[in-house]
Amino acid sequence: MAELQSLEGLGAAMGAANNAEAPVHERKVDAQGRSYATGKRKNAVARVWLKAGTGKIIVNDKDFTAYFARPVLQMLILQPVLASNRDGQFDVIATVEGGGLSGQAGALRHGISKALTYFEPELRPVLKPYGFLTRDSRVVERKKYGHRKARRSFQFSKR
């Protein structure tokens, strides 16, 4: 790396770094007109196919309202579609496995968001500020030896 001798040289070097082109996101659609994405949350993995349609969401060969009975989880899944004003425009077919229902719903939301950006790259600036494209990396902490759980110690007995 070349050494900079003055502040002007530093300004020129920084200007060259700022002129680097931003990444261009391209449309990723297969021959059937579907976009595919994988969403993850905790130990759950969702494989999501998104295509133009009427707004049906099928999860593991069931309607998503039957698979995710709690209204909170249904609302969580619909967040990226509603935030991008694409309600009723896309059909989603997904398979989820691993983890519990809450983790599967989060994985499905992540997968739908990624599939939307692959189908329409101009939706990326709309979904990114809400954090829909970021994988939630929080997972359960492992149990340590000499402890009852990850951090909880055994009860101390004085006598």
C-alpha positions as CSV (number, residue, x, y, z in Angstrom):
1,M,0.0,0.0,0.0
2,A,1.4,3.4,-1.0
3,E,2.2,5.8,1.9
4,L,0.3,9.1,1.9
5,Q,2.5,12.2,2.4
6,S,-0.2,14.9,2.8
7,L,-3.9,15.5,3.5
8,E,-4.5,16.1,-0.2
9,G,-3.2,12.7,-1.0
10,L,-5.5,11.2,1.7
11,G,-8.5,13.1,0.2
12,A,-7.7,11.8,-3.3
13,A,-7.4,8.2,-2.0
14,M,-10.7,8.5,-0.2
15,G,-12.4,10.0,-3.3
16,A,-11.2,7.0,-5.4
17,A,-12.6,4.6,-2.8
18,N,-16.0,6.4,-2.7
19,N,-16.3,6.3,-6.5
20,A,-16.4,2.5,-6.5
21,E,-19.6,1.3,-8.0
22,A,-22.4,0.0,-5.7
23,P,-23.3,-3.6,-6.3
24,V,-26.1,-4.0,-8.9
25,H,-28.7,-6.6,-7.9
26,E,-30.1,-8.6,-10.9
27,R,-33.4,-10.4,-11.3
28,K,-33.0,-14.1,-10.5
29,V,-36.0,-16.0,-12.0
30,D,-36.0,-19.6,-13.3
31,A,-37.6,-20.9,-16.5
32,Q,-41.1,-21.3,-14.8
33,G,-41.0,-17.6,-13.7
34,R,-40.3,-18.4,-10.1
35,S,-37.7,-17.0,-7.7
36,Y,-36.1,-19.2,-5.1
37,A,-34.7,-18.2,-1.7
38,T,-33.7,-19.9,1.6
39,G,-34.6,-18.3,4.9
40,K,-33.2,-19.2,8.2
41,R,-34.0,-18.5,11.9
42,K,-32.7,-20.4,14.9
43,N,-32.7,-24.1,13.8
44,A,-35.5,-23.6,11.2
45,V,-34.9,-23.5,7.5
46,A,-37.5,-22.4,4.9
47,R,-37.2,-23.1,1.2
48,V,-39.3,-20.6,-0.6
49,W,-40.5,-20.4,-4.2
50,L,-42.3,-17.2,-5.2
51,K,-44.2,-16.6,-8.5
52,A,-46.7,-14.1,-9.8
53,G,-50.2,-15.1,-8.7
54,T,-53.2,-14.4,-6.5
55,G,-51.6,-14.2,-3.0
56,K,-51.8,-17.9,-1.9
57,I,-49.2,-19.0,0.6
58,I,-48.7,-22.8,0.9
59,V,-46.5,-24.2,3.6
60,N,-45.7,-27.9,3.6
61,D,-48.7,-28.6,1.4
62,K,-51.1,-26.7,3.7
63,D,-52.5,-23.2,3.7
64,F,-50.3,-21.0,5.9
65,T,-53.3,-20.1,8.2
66,A,-53.7,-23.9,8.9
67,Y,-50.0,-24.5,9.5
68,F,-49.4,-21.4,11.6
69,A,-52.6,-21.2,13.7
70,R,-51.5,-18.2,15.8
71,P,-52.4,-14.8,14.3
72,V,-49.1,-13.3,15.5
73,L,-47.2,-15.8,13.3
74,Q,-49.5,-15.2,10.3
75,M,-48.9,-11.4,10.7
76,L,-45.1,-12.1,10.9
77,I,-45.1,-14.0,7.6
78,L,-47.1,-11.4,5.8
79,Q,-44.9,-8.4,6.9
80,P,-42.6,-8.3,3.8
81,V,-45.5,-8.6,1.4
82,L,-47.4,-5.8,3.1
83,A,-44.4,-3.6,3.5
84,S,-43.7,-3.8,-0.2
85,N,-47.4,-3.2,-1.2
86,R,-47.5,-6.5,-3.1
87,D,-50.4,-8.1,-1.3
88,G,-52.3,-10.5,-3.5
89,Q,-49.8,-10.4,-6.3
90,F,-47.5,-13.3,-5.5
91,D,-48.1,-17.0,-4.8
92,V,-45.6,-18.5,-2.2
93,I,-44.9,-22.2,-2.0
94,A,-42.6,-23.1,0.9
95,T,-41.2,-26.1,2.8
96,V,-40.1,-25.5,6.4
97,E,-38.3,-27.9,8.7
98,G,-36.4,-27.8,11.9
99,G,-37.0,-25.7,15.1
100,G,-40.4,-24.7,16.4
101,L,-43.3,-22.8,14.9
102,S,-41.9,-19.4,15.9
103,G,-38.5,-20.1,14.3
104,Q,-40.2,-21.5,11.2
105,A,-42.3,-18.4,10.8
106,G,-39.2,-16.2,11.1
107,A,-37.4,-18.4,8.6
108,L,-40.4,-18.1,6.2
109,R,-40.4,-14.3,6.6
110,H,-36.7,-14.2,5.8
111,G,-37.2,-16.5,2.8
112,I,-40.1,-14.5,1.4
113,S,-38.2,-11.3,1.7
114,K,-35.2,-12.6,-0.1
115,A,-37.4,-14.2,-2.9
116,L,-39.2,-10.8,-3.3
117,T,-35.8,-9.1,-3.9
118,Y,-34.8,-11.7,-6.4
119,F,-38.1,-11.4,-8.3
120,E,-38.1,-7.5,-8.1
121,P,-34.6,-6.1,-7.2
122,E,-36.1,-2.6,-6.8
123,L,-37.9,-3.8,-3.6
124,R,-34.5,-4.2,-1.8
125,P,-34.4,-0.5,-0.5
126,V,-38.0,-0.9,0.7
127,L,-37.4,-4.2,2.7
128,K,-33.8,-3.5,4.0
129,P,-34.6,-0.8,6.5
130,Y,-37.2,-3.1,8.3
131,G,-34.5,-5.8,8.7
132,F,-36.4,-8.4,6.7
133,L,-33.3,-9.3,4.6
134,T,-31.0,-9.8,7.7
135,R,-30.8,-13.3,9.1
136,D,-31.5,-13.2,12.8
137,S,-28.4,-15.0,14.1
138,R,-29.6,-15.5,17.7
139,V,-29.5,-19.1,18.6
140,V,-29.8,-21.0,21.9
141,E,-26.7,-20.9,24.0
142,R,-25.2,-24.3,24.8
143,K,-25.2,-25.9,28.2
144,K,-22.0,-25.6,30.2
145,Y,-20.6,-28.3,32.4
146,G,-21.0,-27.7,36.1
147,H,-24.2,-25.7,35.4
148,R,-27.8,-26.7,35.3
149,K,-28.5,-24.8,32.1
150,A,-26.4,-22.5,29.9
151,R,-25.9,-20.0,32.8
152,R,-28.0,-21.2,35.7
153,S,-25.8,-22.9,38.4
154,F,-26.8,-25.7,40.6
155,Q,-28.4,-24.5,43.9
156,F,-25.7,-23.9,46.5
157,S,-26.1,-25.9,49.7
158,K,-24.4,-24.5,52.8
159,R,-24.9,-27.6,54.8
